[in-house]
Amino acid sequence: MDHPEKVILVGAFRESVELCEDAGLRIAGIFDPAAAGTFGGYPILGSDETAHKDAARWSAIPAIVTLDLPSDRRRLVALYESWGYRLRGVVSPGAVISRSARTGIGVLIQSGVNVSADATIGNHVRLNTKCNVMHDVRIDPFATVAPNAVLLGRVCVGAGAYIGTNATILPDKRVGAGAVVGAGAVVTRDVPSGAVVAGCPARLLRQEPAGEMAP
């Protein structure tokens, strides 16, 4: 009988634990500075500082960075890679991924997600429960798509953007790098990089200077 692959989680979140369990992965432990003892029945190995100090012990086991916020995920990916950890992703067996779709490394795809034909999902993207990514969509690295969001045909989502719960992006629209689309928004025009938009139709709430964007 094959033994399940061991992984380490970076971030203690119940949905990430269950995602790994459903995918048949064996969780060797979790790094999380806010947790101690055990979480979901798995040992807390320590903080990120512990991960750095004990890299010789743990870095042979692939790590999954689970945080939802793009800026946090990007920061931790850079740190753990610099410490010698090999990062990987996980796809729920309850997700539907087109055979012509392309997914990068470190991608987290939750149950109920649909990724349609010829979509491209960049490295370390997170697709949350029941979001719908339609044909020819491109999602650049470190972006997050929240539950039940819908990205219609040929939408482009820039690096580190955040698409809120139940948001809809109409066909051919672009959401720029580091932009935030509010929950329930309907995007009918391109969203500039660093912009925060909300409403139906989505309207600009504020525009972050390029130097302050945190994809």
N, CA, C and O of each residue as an XYZ file, in Angstrom:
860
protein
N       0.841     -1.186      0.000
C       0.000      0.000      0.000
C       0.888      1.254      0.000
O       1.892      1.304      0.711
N       0.513      2.269     -0.805
C       1.270      3.512     -0.831
C       1.064      4.270      0.466
O      -0.036      4.298      1.019
N       2.141      4.888      0.943
C       2.039      5.722      2.135
C       1.693      7.142      1.700
O       2.247      7.636      0.718
N       0.771      7.815      2.426
C       0.420      9.193      2.044
C       1.614     10.118      2.182
O       2.456      9.940      3.062
N       1.676     11.107      1.305
C       2.767     12.074      1.341
C       2.651     12.954      2.578
O       1.570     13.437      2.916
N       3.780     13.154      3.242
C       3.818     14.053      4.384
C       3.921     15.503      3.908
O       4.580     15.796      2.911
N       3.259     16.401      4.637
C       3.378     17.836      4.387
C       3.410     18.567      5.723
O       2.984     18.036      6.749
N       3.920     19.785      5.691
C       3.859     20.707      6.820
C       3.004     21.895      6.401
O       3.140     22.406      5.289
N       2.130     22.329      7.288
C       1.317     23.510      7.014
C       1.956     24.733      7.656
O       2.458     24.677      8.779
N       1.927     25.823      6.928
C       2.334     27.123      7.464
C       1.060     27.920      7.669
O       0.503     28.475      6.721
N       0.600     27.972      8.916
C      -0.680     28.596      9.252
C      -1.679     27.564      9.721
O      -1.947     26.582      9.027
N      -2.237     27.791     10.917
C      -3.200     26.852     11.504
C      -4.615     27.310     11.177
O      -5.160     28.200     11.830
N      -5.201     26.690     10.155
C      -6.568     26.994      9.746
C      -7.295     25.676      9.520
O      -6.795     24.791      8.825
N      -8.476     25.553     10.111
C      -9.214     24.292     10.053
C      -9.508     23.874      8.616
O      -9.381     22.697      8.281
N      -9.902     24.831      7.753
C     -10.247     24.446      6.384
C      -9.028     23.917      5.629
O      -9.167     23.061      4.755
N      -7.841     24.415      5.955
C      -6.627     23.918      5.301
C      -6.278     22.517      5.780
O      -5.832     21.676      4.999
N      -6.486     22.271      7.074
C      -6.289     20.919      7.606
C      -7.219     19.938      6.896
O      -6.783     18.876      6.451
N      -8.487     20.291      6.790
C      -9.456     19.392      6.157
C      -9.173     19.220      4.670
O      -9.385     18.141      4.117
N      -8.691     20.290      4.013
C      -8.329     20.192      2.602
C      -7.232     19.155      2.407
O      -7.307     18.329      1.497
N      -6.213     19.198      3.259
C      -5.120     18.226      3.153
C      -5.611     16.814      3.454
O      -5.237     15.866      2.764
N      -6.437     16.671      4.471
C      -6.978     15.354      4.800
C      -7.784     14.795      3.633
O      -7.639     13.625      3.276
N      -8.634     15.634      3.039
C      -9.464     15.174      1.925
C      -8.619     14.784      0.718
O      -8.997     13.905     -0.056
N      -7.462     15.449      0.562
C      -6.572     15.150     -0.561
C      -5.653     13.973     -0.281
O      -4.824     13.619     -1.119
N      -5.793     13.359      0.900
C      -5.002     12.178      1.228
C      -3.593     12.468      1.669
O      -2.730     11.592      1.603
N      -3.338     13.699      2.125
C      -2.007     14.059      2.598
C      -1.900     13.814      4.102
O      -2.897     13.879      4.821
N      -0.711     13.538      4.560
C      -0.438     13.316      5.978
C       0.254     14.547      6.540
O       1.354     14.891      6.108
N      -0.375     15.210      7.494
C       0.164     16.442      8.061
C       1.153     16.089      9.165
O       0.779     15.527     10.195
N       2.423     16.426      8.937
C       3.464     16.127      9.925
C       3.466     17.141     11.052
O       3.933     16.834     12.149
N       2.958     18.337     10.814
C       2.909     19.372     11.833
C       2.592     20.707     11.200
O       2.467     20.828      9.981
N       2.465     21.710     12.058
C       2.032     23.039     11.634
C       2.926     24.088     12.277
O       3.197     24.035     13.476
N       3.381     25.039     11.473
C       4.054     26.220     12.003
C       3.046     27.361     12.099
O       2.421     27.730     11.104
N       2.892     27.914     13.295
C       1.970     29.040     13.486
C       2.357     29.760     14.772
O       2.361     29.145     15.838
N       2.684     31.056     14.695
C       3.135     31.770     15.893
C       2.037     31.992     16.923
O       2.328     32.281     18.084
N       0.769     31.858     16.510
C      -0.335     32.133     17.427
C      -0.912     30.867     18.060
O      -1.880     30.947     18.816
N      -0.342     29.711     17.766
C      -0.887     28.449     18.260
C       0.172     27.698     19.052
O       1.371     27.935     18.900
N      -0.295     26.784     19.902
C       0.619     25.967     20.700
C      -0.033     24.621     20.957
O      -1.255     24.488     20.890
N       0.789     23.625     21.251
C       0.257     22.295     21.550
C      -0.119     21.561     20.290
O       0.750     21.165     19.512
N      -1.411     21.374     20.080
C      -1.895     20.720     18.867
C      -3.010     21.542     18.246
O      -3.626     22.383     18.901
N      -3.258     21.279     16.964
C      -4.365     21.926     16.248
C      -4.970     20.902     15.318
O      -4.286     20.366     14.446
N      -6.264     20.623     15.500
C      -6.918     19.627     14.658
C      -6.315     18.252     14.783
O      -6.433     17.432     13.872
N      -5.659     17.988     15.917
C      -5.031     16.692     16.127
C      -3.603     16.597     15.633
O      -3.006     15.521     15.673
N      -3.035     17.721     15.160
C      -1.670     17.713     14.626
C      -0.788     18.628     15.469
O      -1.259     19.641     15.985
N       0.494     18.274     15.611
C       1.362     19.051     16.494
C       1.707     20.425     15.927
O       1.980     20.568     14.735
N       1.689     21.424     16.792
C       2.238     22.727     16.443
C       3.749     22.659     16.634
O       4.230     22.420     17.742
N       4.487     22.866     15.562
C       5.940     22.711     15.588
C       6.640     23.961     16.096
O       7.819     23.920     16.448
N       5.912     25.076     16.135
C       6.489     26.325     16.594
C       6.121     27.463     15.652
O       5.197     27.351     14.846
N       6.854     28.547     15.769
C       6.625     29.751     14.980
C       7.449     29.719     13.694
O       8.140     28.741     13.410
N       7.365     30.802     12.924
C       8.226     30.919     11.741
C       9.694     30.955     12.153
O      10.554     30.451     11.431
N       9.982     31.545     13.303
C      11.349     31.560     13.804
C      11.847     30.136     14.043
O      12.999     29.813     13.755
N      10.963     29.290     14.575
C      11.317     27.880     14.774
C      11.585     27.204     13.433
O      12.532     26.429     13.296
N      10.742     27.506     12.445
C      10.930     26.925     11.116
C      12.297     27.283     10.552
O      12.943     26.458      9.906
N      12.733     28.504     10.794
C      14.053     28.942     10.334
C      15.154     28.208     11.087
O      16.075     27.655     10.486
N      15.046     28.212     12.409
C      16.088     27.624     13.250
C      16.221     26.121     13.022
O      17.327     25.580     13.029
N      15.068     25.441     12.815
C      15.065     23.982     12.679
C      14.903     23.527     11.232
O      14.424     22.423     10.972
N      15.308     24.386     10.284
C      15.122     24.047      8.871
C      15.825     22.748      8.496
O      15.318     21.995      7.664
N      16.968     22.477      9.085
C      17.682     21.242      8.759
C      16.851     20.015      9.120
O      16.979     18.966      8.489
N      16.008     20.147     10.124
C      15.168     19.025     10.564
C      13.921     18.873      9.709
O      13.524     17.754      9.383
N      13.286     20.013      9.336
C      11.954     19.957      8.750
C      11.890     20.230      7.252
O      10.894     19.879      6.620
N      12.902     20.837      6.666
C      12.761     21.327      5.289
C      12.709     20.226      4.237
O      12.402     20.502      3.078
N      13.000     18.992      4.612
C      12.859     17.894      3.645
C      11.398     17.549      3.391
O      11.082     16.866      2.417
N      10.501     18.020      4.264
C       9.068     17.759      4.099
C       8.452     18.948      3.369
O       8.640     20.082      3.810
N       7.724     18.741      2.273
C       7.126     19.864      1.548
C       6.199     20.681      2.447
O       5.477     20.126      3.275
N       6.226     21.989      2.278
C       5.419     22.902      3.080
C       4.331     23.539      2.220
O       4.526     23.807      1.034
N       3.175     23.774      2.854
C       2.042     24.421      2.198
C       1.737     25.698      2.957
O       1.383     25.645      4.135
N       1.869     26.853      2.301
C       1.562     28.145      2.924
C       0.068     28.413      2.724
O      -0.405     28.551      1.595
N      -0.668     28.485      3.843
C      -2.124     28.448      3.768
C      -2.800     29.800      3.942
O      -4.019     29.883      3.794
N      -2.070     30.848      4.246
C      -2.706     32.115      4.606
C      -3.515     32.691      3.448
O      -3.158     32.533      2.281
N      -4.614     33.365      3.798
C      -5.551     33.857      2.795
C      -5.115     35.180      2.182
O      -5.286     35.389      0.981
N      -4.552     36.078      2.991
C      -4.196     37.414      2.505
C      -2.988     37.327      1.578
O      -1.957     36.778      1.966
N      -3.095     37.857      0.365
C      -1.987     37.717     -0.598
C      -0.645     38.218     -0.073
O       0.378     37.571     -0.298
N      -0.625     39.350      0.618
C       0.649     39.890      1.085
C       1.298     38.969      2.108
O       2.517     38.795      2.097
N       0.495     38.376      2.996
C       1.038     37.430      3.975
C       1.580     36.185      3.294
O       2.651     35.687      3.642
N       0.831     35.690      2.322
C       1.245     34.474      1.631
C       2.554     34.710      0.865
O       3.451     33.868      0.889
N       2.653     35.834      0.202
C       3.869     36.131     -0.561
C       5.075     36.277      0.364
O       6.160     35.783      0.055
N       4.887     36.951      1.495
C       5.992     37.137      2.446
C       6.482     35.793      2.979
O       7.687     35.554      3.048
N       5.557     34.924      3.353
C       5.959     33.643      3.935
C       6.551     32.702      2.893
O       7.475     31.948      3.199
N       6.038     32.734      1.681
C       6.635     31.926      0.621
C       8.099     32.320      0.424
O       8.970     31.457      0.318
N       8.364     33.630      0.375
C       9.740     34.093      0.183
C      10.630     33.651      1.344
O      11.762     33.216      1.128
N      10.119     33.762      2.582
C      10.909     33.361      3.742
C      11.211     31.871      3.727
O      12.367     31.469      3.860
N      10.184     31.052      3.569
C      10.384     29.608      3.645
C      11.256     29.103      2.501
O      12.052     28.184      2.696
N      11.122     29.682      1.321
C      12.018     29.296      0.229
C      13.460     29.673      0.562
O      14.384     28.916      0.262
N      13.655     30.827      1.174
C      15.022     31.248      1.512
C      15.639     30.350      2.575
O      16.862     30.260      2.677
N      14.795     29.680      3.375
C      15.283     28.762      4.408
C      15.462     27.338      3.892
O      15.854     26.445      4.643
N      15.174     27.128      2.610
C      15.402     25.827      2.002
C      14.218     24.907      1.950
O      14.369     23.732      1.617
N      13.025     25.408      2.271
C      11.830     24.576      2.205
C      11.345     24.466      0.758
O      11.424     25.423     -0.013
N      10.847     23.291      0.412
C      10.214     23.091     -0.885
C       8.708     23.249     -0.707
O       8.094     22.532      0.083
N       8.114     24.187     -1.440
C       6.705     24.498     -1.271
C       5.863     23.760     -2.307
O       6.295     23.548     -3.440
N       4.688     23.385     -1.911
C       3.761     22.713     -2.800
C       2.352     23.212     -2.511
O       2.119     23.908     -1.523
N       1.432     22.854     -3.370
C       0.038     23.208     -3.180
C      -0.806     21.977     -2.923
O      -0.289     20.878     -2.723
N      -2.110     22.179     -2.931
C      -3.029     21.068     -2.746
C      -4.353     21.426     -3.415
O      -4.832     22.557     -3.322
N      -4.930     20.436     -4.091
C      -6.202     20.603     -4.795
C      -7.211     19.635     -4.208
O      -6.951     18.435     -4.124
N      -8.354     20.149     -3.802
C      -9.396     19.293     -3.248
C      -9.890     18.303     -4.299
O     -10.045     18.664     -5.466
N     -10.138     17.058     -3.894
C     -10.763     16.122     -4.824
C     -12.184     16.528     -5.195
O     -12.764     15.999     -6.143
N     -12.740     17.475     -4.437
C     -14.069     17.983     -4.745
C     -14.069     19.176     -5.678
O     -15.128     19.753     -5.925
N     -12.914     19.567     -6.208
C     -12.824     20.635     -7.208
C     -12.908     20.031     -8.606
O     -12.559     18.869     -8.813
N     -13.372     20.827     -9.557
C     -13.452     20.397    -10.954
C     -12.483     21.263    -11.753
O     -12.696     22.465    -11.910
N     -11.424     20.645    -12.252
C     -10.381     21.364    -12.981
C     -10.355     20.845    -14.416
O     -10.138     19.655    -14.644
N     -10.574     21.726    -15.375
C     -10.539     21.321    -16.788
C      -9.187     20.718    -17.140
O      -8.154     21.158    -16.635
N      -9.195     19.717    -18.002
C      -7.936     19.098    -18.425
C      -7.079     20.049    -19.248
O      -5.886     19.799    -19.425
N      -7.666     21.144    -19.760
C      -6.859     22.106    -20.514
C      -6.421     23.298    -19.665
O      -5.728     24.187    -20.158
N      -6.819     23.321    -18.399
C      -6.378     24.398    -17.500
C      -4.942     24.155    -17.067
O      -4.467     23.019    -17.072
N      -4.254     25.224    -16.692
C      -2.872     25.130    -16.242
C      -2.772     25.737    -14.840
O      -3.262     26.839    -14.593
N      -2.135     25.006    -13.933
C      -1.985     25.491    -12.562
C      -0.510     25.503    -12.173
O       0.243     24.595    -12.525
N      -0.107     26.542    -11.443
C       1.275     26.684    -11.029
C       1.561     25.957     -9.729
O       0.722     25.211     -9.223
N       2.756     26.182     -9.191
C       3.137     25.547     -7.937
C       2.502     26.290     -6.766
O       2.195     27.478     -6.865
N       2.308     25.581     -5.662
C       1.817     26.204     -4.441
C       0.371     26.644     -4.480
O      -0.062     27.406     -3.616
N      -0.385     26.185     -5.459
C      -1.788     26.593     -5.600
C      -2.649     25.849     -4.578
O      -2.480     24.645     -4.385
N      -3.572     26.560     -3.925
C      -4.546     25.957     -3.017
C      -5.925     26.097     -3.643
O      -6.385     27.206     -3.916
N      -6.578     24.963     -3.867
C      -7.900     24.964     -4.497
C      -8.846     24.171     -3.610
O      -8.650     22.975     -3.396
N      -9.871     24.836     -3.094
C     -10.796     24.252     -2.130
C     -11.913     23.465     -2.832
O     -12.038     23.481     -4.056
N     -12.703     22.791     -2.027
C     -13.819     21.996     -2.524
C     -14.857     22.866     -3.237
O     -15.123     23.996     -2.827
N     -15.434     22.325     -4.302
C     -16.495     23.010     -5.027
C     -16.026     24.026     -6.041
O     -16.851     24.605     -6.748
N     -14.730     24.263     -6.138
C     -14.192     25.211     -7.121
C     -14.338     24.620     -8.519
O     -14.170     23.416     -8.715
N     -14.651     25.474     -9.482
C     -14.658     25.085    -10.893
C     -13.633     25.933    -11.633
O     -13.669     27.161    -11.565
N     -12.719     25.271    -12.339
C     -11.755     25.953    -13.207
C     -11.984     25.427    -14.613
O     -11.778     24.244    -14.886
N     -12.415     26.315    -15.508
C     -12.857     25.905    -16.836
C     -11.712     25.865    -17.846
O     -10.548     26.076    -17.504
N     -12.070     25.594    -19.080
C     -11.102     25.316    -20.138
C     -10.140     26.471    -20.364
O     -10.529     27.639    -20.393
N      -8.856     26.103    -20.526
C      -7.793     27.031    -20.910
C      -7.564     28.152    -19.896
O      -6.962     29.172    -20.229
N      -8.032     27.974    -18.681
C      -7.706     28.926    -17.621
C      -6.251     28.709    -17.174
O      -5.722     27.601    -17.265
N      -5.622     29.776    -16.696
C      -4.252     29.710    -16.203
C      -4.218     30.244    -14.776
O      -4.562     31.399    -14.525
N      -3.801     29.391    -13.849
C      -3.766     29.736    -12.428
C      -2.298     29.827    -12.023
O      -1.585     28.824    -12.054
N      -1.843     31.015    -11.647
C      -0.433     31.243    -11.362
C       0.028     30.658    -10.042
O      -0.775     30.147     -9.261
N       1.323     30.735     -9.800
C       1.915     30.184     -8.583
C       1.321     30.812     -7.320
O       1.130     32.025     -7.239
N       1.038     29.958     -6.344
C       0.611     30.381     -5.006
C      -0.698     31.171     -5.021
O      -0.928     32.013     -4.152
N      -1.532     30.906     -5.985
C      -2.899     31.446     -5.999
C      -3.757     30.621     -5.040
O      -3.545     29.418     -4.886
N      -4.724     31.274     -4.396
C      -5.683     30.563     -3.553
C      -7.085     30.749     -4.121
O      -7.559     31.872     -4.293
N      -7.741     29.617     -4.410
C      -9.124     29.624     -4.896
C     -10.000     29.018     -3.811
O      -9.896     27.829     -3.508
N     -10.863     29.845     -3.229
C     -11.674     29.401     -2.108
C     -12.980     28.744     -2.550
O     -13.348     28.772     -3.724
N     -13.663     28.158     -1.579
C     -14.795     27.265     -1.802
C     -15.816     27.814     -2.795
O     -16.310     28.932     -2.650
N     -16.116     27.007     -3.797
C     -17.194     27.245     -4.767
C     -16.998     28.495     -5.627
O     -17.967     28.997     -6.196
N     -15.781     29.003     -5.734
C     -15.578     30.060     -6.721
C     -15.558     29.433     -8.120
O     -15.270     28.248     -8.283
N     -15.868     30.253     -9.110
C     -16.055     29.761    -10.475
C     -15.140     30.551    -11.415
O     -15.329     31.749    -11.628
N     -14.160     29.863    -11.964
C     -13.170     30.478    -12.853
C     -13.445     29.967    -14.265
O     -13.187     28.803    -14.570
N     -13.959     30.824    -15.108
C     -14.433     30.381    -16.408
C     -13.311     30.361    -17.450
O     -12.149     30.611    -17.130
N     -13.672     30.061    -18.691
C     -12.700     29.756    -19.742
C     -11.774     30.934    -20.018
O     -12.191     32.092    -20.020
N     -10.508     30.605    -20.251
C      -9.482     31.561    -20.667
C      -9.191     32.644    -19.629
O      -8.586     33.666    -19.955
N      -9.609     32.434    -18.406
C      -9.246     33.362    -17.332
C      -7.771     33.181    -16.991
O      -7.249     32.067    -17.043
N      -7.100     34.282    -16.640
C      -5.724     34.215    -16.148
C      -5.666     34.855    -14.765
O      -6.082     35.999    -14.579
N      -5.143     34.102    -13.799
C      -4.968     34.620    -12.444
C      -3.484     34.585    -12.139
O      -2.871     33.518    -12.120
N      -2.905     35.762    -11.900
C      -1.471     35.865    -11.695
C      -1.079     35.473    -10.264
O      -1.941     35.391     -9.389
N       0.219     35.229    -10.022
C       0.668     34.693     -8.738
C       0.182     35.481     -7.519
O       0.073     36.707     -7.537
N      -0.106     34.713     -6.454
C      -0.441     35.211     -5.123
C      -1.801     35.874     -5.023
O      -2.134     36.415     -3.968
N      -2.592     35.855     -6.070
C      -3.952     36.378     -5.948
C      -4.815     35.425     -5.122
O      -4.526     34.232     -5.027
N      -5.877     35.969     -4.526
C      -6.859     35.173     -3.786
C      -8.237     35.435     -4.373
O      -8.613     36.580     -4.624
N      -8.985     34.355     -4.589
C     -10.377     34.457     -5.017
C     -11.240     33.856     -3.906
O     -11.122     32.670     -3.598
N     -12.096     34.665     -3.314
C     -12.876     34.269     -2.146
C     -14.068     33.390     -2.545
O     -14.371     33.258     -3.731
N     -14.748     32.786     -1.550
C     -15.842     31.858     -1.852
C     -16.942     32.477     -2.722
O     -17.344     33.626     -2.540
N     -17.407     31.662     -3.675
C     -18.554     31.969     -4.534
C     -18.324     33.112     -5.516
O     -19.261     33.529     -6.196
N     -17.104     33.625     -5.605
C     -16.828     34.634     -6.625
C     -16.878     33.995     -8.011
O     -16.612     32.803     -8.168
N     -17.223     34.806     -9.014
C     -17.332     34.327    -10.394
C     -16.464     35.203    -11.291
O     -16.634     36.421    -11.351
N     -15.527     34.555    -11.989
C     -14.673     35.235    -12.965
C     -15.070     34.712    -14.340
O     -14.807     33.557    -14.673
N     -15.700     35.564    -15.130
C     -16.222     35.129    -16.419
C     -15.127     35.144    -17.482
O     -13.989     35.522    -17.204
N     -15.473     34.735    -18.687
C     -14.492     34.425    -19.718
C     -13.477     35.522    -19.974
O     -13.823     36.697    -20.103
N     -12.199     35.111    -20.047
C     -11.070     35.946    -20.448
C     -10.753     37.057    -19.436
O     -10.045     38.007    -19.772
N     -11.254     36.952    -18.235
C     -10.872     37.889    -17.176
C      -9.396     37.696    -16.844
O      -8.891     36.573    -16.881
N      -8.703     38.788    -16.520
C      -7.322     38.728    -16.034
C      -7.267     39.329    -14.633
O      -7.755     40.435    -14.400
N      -6.675     38.595    -13.716
C      -6.522     39.056    -12.332
C      -5.031     39.199    -12.063
O      -4.281     38.233    -12.200
N      -4.597     40.397    -11.683
C      -3.189     40.680    -11.495
C      -2.618     40.076    -10.227
O      -3.354     39.622     -9.351
N      -1.312     40.076    -10.143
C      -0.604     39.475     -9.017
C      -1.032     40.104     -7.702
O      -1.090     41.326     -7.571
N      -1.332     39.247     -6.726
C      -1.651     39.719     -5.396
C      -2.986     40.407     -5.249
O      -3.249     41.005     -4.206
N      -3.835     40.345     -6.248
C      -5.176     40.930     -6.124
C      -6.046     40.060     -5.225
O      -5.772     38.876     -5.029
N      -7.099     40.666     -4.681
C      -8.044     39.944     -3.819
C      -9.455     40.159     -4.360
O      -9.937     41.289     -4.448
N     -10.108     39.052     -4.722
C     -11.478     39.098     -5.238
C     -12.402     38.632     -4.130
O     -12.310     37.483     -3.699
N     -13.297     39.498     -3.656
C     -14.108     39.216     -2.479
C     -15.231     38.220     -2.720
O     -15.573     37.893     -3.856
N     -15.787     37.753     -1.625
C     -16.880     36.782     -1.641
C     -18.051     37.264     -2.491
O     -18.490     38.408     -2.370
N     -18.551     36.381     -3.350
C     -19.733     36.636     -4.192
C     -19.527     37.754     -5.211
O     -20.498     38.206     -5.819
N     -18.304     38.208     -5.414
C     -18.045     39.195     -6.461
C     -18.164     38.534     -7.835
O     -17.941     37.333     -7.985
N     -18.518     39.338     -8.825
C     -18.594     38.879    -10.214
C     -17.758     39.808    -11.084
O     -17.929     41.027    -11.044
N     -16.858     39.233    -11.864
C     -16.041     40.003    -12.812
C     -16.542     39.668    -14.211
O     -16.468     38.516    -14.637
N     -17.046     40.660    -14.922
C     -17.632     40.417    -16.237
C     -16.549     40.092    -17.269
O     -15.375     40.395    -17.053
N     -16.941     39.475    -18.396
C     -15.961     39.002    -19.380
C     -15.015     40.098    -19.856
O     -15.394     41.259    -20.013
N     -13.756     39.679    -20.083
C     -12.724     40.515    -20.698
C     -12.219     41.646    -19.813
O     -11.441     42.483    -20.271
N     -12.645     41.686    -18.561
C     -12.191     42.757    -17.680
C     -10.890     42.352    -16.993
O     -10.599     41.168    -16.824
N     -10.104     43.377    -16.595
C      -8.840     43.148    -15.906
C      -8.894     43.776    -14.526
O      -9.310     44.922    -14.358
N      -8.463     42.997    -13.542
C      -8.280     43.494    -12.182
C      -6.780     43.601    -11.964
O      -6.076     42.593    -12.017
N      -6.284     44.804    -11.722
C      -4.851     45.035    -11.673
C      -4.173     44.453    -10.446
O      -4.830     44.041     -9.489
N      -2.860     44.426    -10.490
C      -2.059     43.878     -9.401
C      -2.357     44.592     -8.095
O      -2.435     45.820     -8.056
N      -2.526     43.823     -7.023
C      -2.739     44.390     -5.705
C      -4.088     45.032     -5.492
O      -4.326     45.603     -4.428
N      -4.984     44.961     -6.462
C      -6.325     45.541     -6.301
C      -7.182     44.671     -5.393
O      -6.918     43.481     -5.220
N      -8.208     45.280     -4.817
C      -9.169     44.569     -3.972
C     -10.566     44.830     -4.521
O     -10.968     45.978     -4.710
N     -11.299     43.749     -4.773
C     -12.691     43.823     -5.208
C     -13.553     43.398     -4.039
O     -13.424     42.274     -3.554
N     -14.433     44.275     -3.574
C     -15.230     44.020     -2.388
C     -16.242     42.906     -2.560
O     -16.596     42.531     -3.678
N     -16.700     42.384     -1.434
C     -17.692     41.311     -1.439
C     -18.955     41.755     -2.170
O     -19.466     42.849     -1.933
N     -19.453     40.901     -3.058
C     -20.684     41.165     -3.784
C     -20.572     42.169     -4.909
O     -21.576     42.476     -5.550
N     -19.384     42.694     -5.172
C     -19.218     43.686     -6.231
C     -19.428     43.064     -7.605
O     -19.190     41.873     -7.804
N     -19.876     43.884     -8.543
C     -19.974     43.475     -9.948
C     -19.066     44.389    -10.751
O     -19.332     45.583    -10.888
N     -17.988     43.818    -11.282
C     -16.972     44.600    -11.985
C     -17.341     44.659    -13.459
O     -17.346     43.644    -14.156
N     -17.653     45.877    -13.923
C     -18.085     46.084    -15.307
C     -17.038     46.815    -16.141
O     -17.211     46.994    -17.347
N     -15.949     47.237    -15.494
C     -14.852     47.908    -16.209
C     -13.541     47.506    -15.543
O     -13.539     46.987    -14.427
N     -12.440     47.744    -16.223
C     -11.139     47.377    -15.672
C     -10.902     48.074    -14.336
O     -11.321     49.213    -14.127
N     -10.215     47.358    -13.428
C      -9.861     47.890    -12.107
C      -8.364     48.165    -12.110
O      -7.580     47.249    -12.360
N      -7.939     49.406    -11.840
C      -6.501     49.709    -11.870
C      -5.734     48.976    -10.775
O      -6.308     48.584     -9.759
N      -4.460     48.798    -10.986
C      -3.595     48.225     -9.959
C      -3.688     49.054     -8.683
O      -3.668     50.284     -8.730
N      -3.789     48.369     -7.538
C      -3.834     49.043     -6.253
C      -5.165     49.659     -5.883
O      -5.290     50.241     -4.806
N      -6.169     49.548     -6.749
C      -7.474     50.145     -6.461
C      -8.286     49.256     -5.520
O      -8.116     48.037     -5.498
N      -9.165     49.879     -4.748
C     -10.155     49.172     -3.947
C     -11.518     49.575     -4.479
O     -11.866     50.756     -4.478
N     -12.299     48.584     -4.941
C     -13.605     48.866     -5.530
C     -14.675     48.040     -4.825
O     -14.395     46.978     -4.269
N     -15.912     48.552     -4.858
C     -17.038     47.836     -4.255
C     -18.320     48.336     -4.897
O     -18.348     49.404     -5.507
N     -19.392     47.545     -4.752
C     -20.708     47.956     -5.211
C     -21.119     47.296     -6.506
O     -20.376     46.510     -7.095
N     -22.328     47.635     -6.938
C     -22.919     47.065     -8.152
C     -23.568     48.189     -8.951
O     -24.665     48.631     -8.609
N     -22.902     48.664    -10.018
C     -21.586     48.218    -10.488
C     -20.474     48.704     -9.559
O     -20.660     49.650     -8.793
N     -19.322     48.048     -9.636
C     -18.207     48.388     -8.760
C     -17.707     49.798     -9.042
O     -17.535     50.203    -10.192
N     -17.477     50.546     -7.939
C     -16.956     51.908     -8.043
C     -15.713     52.048     -7.166
O     -15.549     51.344     -6.170
N     -14.858     52.961     -7.557
C     -13.600     53.161     -6.851
C     -13.855     53.742     -5.466
O     -14.519     54.769     -5.327
N     -13.315     53.070     -4.431
C     -13.355     53.590     -3.069
C     -12.070     54.340     -2.735
O     -12.100     55.409     -2.125
N     -10.955     53.770     -3.139
C      -9.675     54.459     -2.951
C      -8.650     53.848     -3.893
O      -8.828     52.749     -4.419
N      -7.578     54.593     -4.085
C      -6.498     54.172     -4.969
C      -5.200     54.253     -4.194
O      -4.769     55.341     -3.811
N      -4.575     53.114     -3.959
C      -3.303     53.091     -3.248
C      -2.182     53.479     -4.206
O      -2.176     53.043     -5.357
N      -1.219     54.306     -3.738
C      -0.045     54.585     -4.579
C       0.690     53.306     -4.910
O       0.687     52.364     -4.119
N       1.317     53.262     -6.063
C       1.974     52.044     -6.528
C       2.965     51.510     -5.500
O       3.084     50.297     -5.330
N       3.673     52.398     -4.816
C       4.667     51.961     -3.854
C       4.081     51.333     -2.615
O       4.805     50.677     -1.866
N       2.767     51.512     -2.363
C       2.127     50.978     -1.167
C       1.338     49.703     -1.444
O       0.782     49.095     -0.529
N       1.295     49.311     -2.698
C       0.558     48.088     -3.015
C       1.241     46.905     -2.360
O       2.468     46.821     -2.312
N       0.417     45.986     -1.851
C       0.973     44.816     -1.173
C       0.327     43.557     -1.709
O      -0.493     42.950     -1.021
N       0.678     43.143     -2.933
C       0.087     41.930     -3.498
C       0.373     40.724     -2.614
O      -0.048     39.612     -2.932
